[in-house]
Every structure is written in C-alpha cells, then in structure tokens.
Amino acid sequence: MEILMSVAAGILFMGGTYLVLSKNIIRIIIGTSVISHGAHILLLTMAGLKTGAPPLLGLEASSYTDPLPQALILTAIVISFGVTSFFIVLGYRAYKENGTDNTENMRGTDSYD
C-alpha cells in the first residue's frame, strides 16, 4: 500500500509542477494546491500506513497508531489553505489591476523600439 501511495504522491507532484510552470495565474494557484496535497500524502506514507488502536489511556491493544503525522498533516492543511486563499486574492487583485491573468503580459517589459 505504501508503494501505491508513493506513486500517487509522485503523480500529484508531477501534475502540480506542470501547472506551476504554466503562464496562467489560476493554473499556478491550482498547481501549488496540488503540490501541497502531494506533500500531505507523502507525510502520511512516510509515517507508515499502520492500523491500530488510538493511543488513549485505559485502552488495551496490541498495537497503537502514531498521532504525530496526523497532527502534522492537519497543520499543513490549515497552512496550505491560508496560502491558497492568499494566492487567490493576490491573483484577483493582479487581474483587476492589469486586466489579464497571463504572467507574460504582467511582466511589464514593453520594448520601446
């Protein structure tokens, strides 16, 4: 199962990188979101996909799961949500100022030949 999840994380990284390298701001924003989802899956996979009881006092079980990777992923989800919302507002403001969402047109390097 870990191999399948690693392949899924790699596919998400690949797709996110492709989107980030495009010229459209919306694709760049979606690409950063896809890369963050790939990082979440990678964190969960590297922690090990084990089944077991939750680590609660008074609960007797043969194996327990580690809550630390889940807490790290939850924190990363909140941070990526904040960054994505900031990028959306930044892209909207850039579109309103420049009238385009193409990064090549936003560059502002007009030639005066």
C-alpha positions in Angstrom: 0.0 0.0 0.0 2.9 2.3 0.7 4.2 1.9 -2.8 0.8 2.9 -4.3 0.6 6.0 -2.1 4.1 7.0 -3.0 3.2 6.7 -6.7 0.1 8.8 -6.0 2.2 11.5 -4.3 4.6 11.4 -7.2 1.8 11.9 -9.7 0.5 14.8 -7.6 3.9 16.4 -7.5 4.3 15.9 -11.3 0.9 17.4 -12.1 1.4 20.3 -9.7 4.8 21.1 -11.1 3.3 21.1 -14.6 0.6 23.5 -13.5 3.0 25.8 -11.7 5.2 26.2 -14.8 2.3 27.5 -16.9 1.6 31.1 -17.7 -1.9 31.3 -16.3 -2.3 32.5 -12.7 -5.2 30.2 -11.9 -3.2 27.2 -13.0 -0.3 28.3 -10.8 -2.6 28.6 -7.8 -4.2 25.1 -8.5 -0.6 23.7 -9.0 0.5 24.9 -5.6 -2.6 23.4 -4.0 -1.9 20.1 -5.8 1.7 20.1 -4.7 0.6 20.6 -1.1 -1.8 17.7 -1.3 1.1 15.6 -2.6 3.1 16.7 0.4 0.3 15.6 2.7 0.1 12.2 1.2 3.9 11.9 1.3 3.9 12.7 5.0 1.3 10.2 5.7 3.0 7.5 3.7 6.4 8.1 5.2 4.9 7.7 8.7 3.7 4.3 7.7 0.2 3.1 6.9 -0.4 1.0 10.0 -3.7 0.0 11.6 -4.1 0.0 15.3 -6.0 1.4 18.2 -5.9 5.1 19.0 -3.4 5.9 21.8 -5.8 6.6 24.6 -5.3 5.9 28.3 -7.2 2.9 29.6 -7.4 1.3 26.1 -5.6 -2.0 26.0 -4.5 -3.0 22.5 -1.7 -4.9 20.8 -0.6 -2.0 18.6 -1.2 1.7 18.6 -1.1 4.3 15.8 1.2 7.3 16.0 -0.9 10.6 16.2 2.1 12.9 15.3 1.9 12.5 11.5 -1.8 13.2 11.5 -1.3 16.3 13.6 1.5 17.5 11.2 -0.8 16.9 8.2 -3.7 18.7 9.8 -1.4 21.7 10.5 -0.1 21.6 6.9 -3.7 21.5 5.6 -4.5 24.7 7.5 -1.3 26.4 6.4 -1.9 25.4 2.7 -5.5 26.7 2.9 -4.3 30.1 4.1 -1.6 30.3 1.4 -4.1 29.2 -1.3 -6.6 31.9 -0.2 -3.8 34.5 -0.2 -2.8 33.4 -3.7 -6.4 33.7 -4.9 -6.8 37.2 -3.5 -3.4 38.1 -5.0 -4.3 36.7 -8.4 -7.7 38.5 -8.3 -6.0 41.8 -7.5 -3.4 41.4 -10.2 -6.2 40.6 -12.7 -8.1 43.7 -11.7 -5.0 45.9 -11.9 -3.6 44.5 -15.2 -6.7 43.2 -16.9 -5.1 39.8 -17.7 -4.1 36.6 -15.9 -1.3 35.8 -18.2 2.1 36.2 -16.4 3.9 37.1 -19.6 1.6 40.1 -20.1 2.0 41.2 -16.5 5.8 41.3 -16.8 5.8 44.9 -17.9 8.7 44.7 -20.2 7.5 46.9 -23.0 10.0 47.4 -25.8 10.4 51.0 -27.0 11.8 50.3 -30.4 
